[in-house]
Amino acid sequence: QVQLVQSGSELKKPGASVKISCMASGYAFTGYGMNWVRQAPGQGLEWMGWINPKTGSPTYAQGFTRRFVFSLDTSVSTTYLQISSLKAEDTAMYYCARDGLGNAFDIWGQGTMVTVSS
Amino acid sequence: QSALTQPASVSGSPGQSIAISCTGTSSDVGGYDYVSWYQQHPGKAPKLMIHAVSNRPSGVSDRFSGSKSGNTASLTISGLQVEDEADYYCSSKRSSTSLVFGGGTKLTVL
């Protein structure tokens, strides 16, 4: 079936980096844009941007242009989110989500919790 | 970037109908027919309920409907059920390369 499976929870110290993966299955990986969404504890959804799996070209939302990098490996149908120079305020659940219907996310990963704490 | 405006909470009784509003500007909600609605239960990933203002994905109950007037979109849930209790988020395209979510609305089914 169509699904996105994300890597497991991460506990990192401030200043470290983390790389989260999102593996797609059940559909043509290069046919749909992949988005990243952040949700801080008890807070709402925040769109971080997306990556075009055909070209590898990323688009970042305001506030996610400096320490955040989207990448992909089409050979394993996987998208990655790397966050560098981690801060406590990066503590959040991070979701990948497929844009299957035109600016509408029809398939979501289960989420990856990143905790930044000394 | 500022979020779309949603009420923090709404409530209703089983069987009733409720509506959740999502207010933006002419640069997002009012300018594009790309408004979506998501349902999120505690500890779960969001689920797409409405896309392109008023379209339901396959498998979503027809008790859920969407509409838009000017800069405000609305999600209506009719025949409220206990399992509808969740957080609801709207989203809209904002410019050719951007998207924005609403702040979220907590629905309580009394």
Boltz contact constraints between the chains, C-beta under 6 A:
constraints:
  - contact:
      token1: [A, 44]
      token2: [B, 103]
      max_distance: 6.0
  - contact:
      token1: [A, 44]
      token2: [B, 104]
      max_distance: 6.0
  - contact:
      token1: [A, 45]
      token2: [B, 89]
      max_distance: 6.0
  - contact:
      token1: [A, 45]
      token2: [B, 101]
      max_distance: 6.0
  - contact:
      token1: [A, 47]
      token2: [B, 99]
      max_distance: 6.0
  - contact:
      token1: [A, 47]
      token2: [B, 101]
      max_distance: 6.0
  - contact:
      token1: [A, 59]
      token2: [B, 97]
      max_distance: 6.0
  - contact:
      token1: [A, 62]
      token2: [B, 1]
      max_distance: 6.0
  - contact:
      token1: [A, 101]
      token2: [B, 51]
      max_distance: 6.0
  - contact:
      token1: [A, 103]
      token2: [B, 34]
      max_distance: 6.0
  - contact:
      token1: [A, 103]
      token2: [B, 93]
      max_distance: 6.0
  - contact:
      token1: [A, 103]
      token2: [B, 99]
      max_distance: 6.0
  - contact:
      token1: [A, 104]
      token2: [B, 36]
      max_distance: 6.0
  - contact:
      token1: [A, 104]
      token2: [B, 48]
      max_distance: 6.0
  - contact:
      token1: [A, 104]
      token2: [B, 51]
      max_distance: 6.0
  - contact:
      token1: [A, 106]
      token2: [B, 48]
      max_distance: 6.0
  - contact:
      token1: [A, 108]
      token2: [B, 45]
      max_distance: 6.0
  - contact:
      token1: [A, 108]
      token2: [B, 46]
      max_distance: 6.0
  - contact:
      token1: [A, 110]
      token2: [B, 45]
      max_distance: 6.0
  - contact:
      token1: [A, 111]
      token2: [B, 45]
      max_distance: 6.0
